[in-house]
Amino acid sequence: MTALADIFAALEPVEDGFRGQIPAGWLQGRTAYGGLSSALALHAAQACEPDLPPLRSALVAFVGPLANTVTITARRLRRGRNAAYIDVSIAGDGGVGYRATFVFMREMESSIAFDRSDTATLAPPPAGARLHRGPADHFTHNFEFLDHGTPDARGEWRRWARLVERDGLDPEVALIAVADALPPAAYQLHRGEAAMSSLTWQLNLLVPRPTNDDGWWLMESRTDRVVGGYSSQRMTMWAADGTPVADAMQGVAIFA
């Protein structure tokens, strides 16, 4: 298993970004796990522009497969008084396989304060809990999980997740690396194996620079409609204290 921090440490600086390797243990099928691609892209975005405010939104397109040697290129689209937009692309042997726009924005004084987001009531895994990891040749081996589903849940996943190796990581990079670790919610609707692939992902952070000392995040993905080989799913993340930290939406192609 190659730790994320070691992947970043091995990156070679190139014009407008970095060149690096996707380790086999971070693959999801024939492409890099989406959370790894997003972590690499965010790392490049942070290096592109000094003194960025907190990350608040990511707009991601998983264009094609990425493996082996990749080049991560970042450029500033615009930086104003409150927000900065950074565009990042990742290319491999087959051309561009990933594209994202990251939005960084400072907190501002506002006369509007409203919050009806749900606070999580599930406690994080206690010491000695029976956790599980994926097989050694799959990206899920880099995480620890504890499921919190219900027997009658359909089109829904809920589980605690954290990186096994998380020392030395920027908190925003660590969060985005975990945020895509759940299987598509549509897996709950299929008996047996089914090939599925994320197409797009929008992630909005509800608090600036969320952190978790023990690394645990409660994650949920859910879909209400799967038709014609396509699913639109909603996703939520909570910190260990129950605070909601991220909302997301993902488009998923289903080959079954």
Beta strands, then each sheet from edge to edge (+ up, - down):
strand 1: 12-14
strand 2: 17-22
strand 3: 27-28
strand 4: 31-32
strand 5: 55-62
strand 6: 68-79
strand 7: 83-92
strand 8: 95-105
strand 9: 143-147
strand 10: 156-163
strand 11: 195-205
strand 12: 217-227
strand 13: 230-239
strand 14: 244-255
sheet 1: 1+ 2- 6+ 7- 8+ 5- 11+ 14- 13+ 12- 10+ 9-
sheet 2: 3+ 4-
end
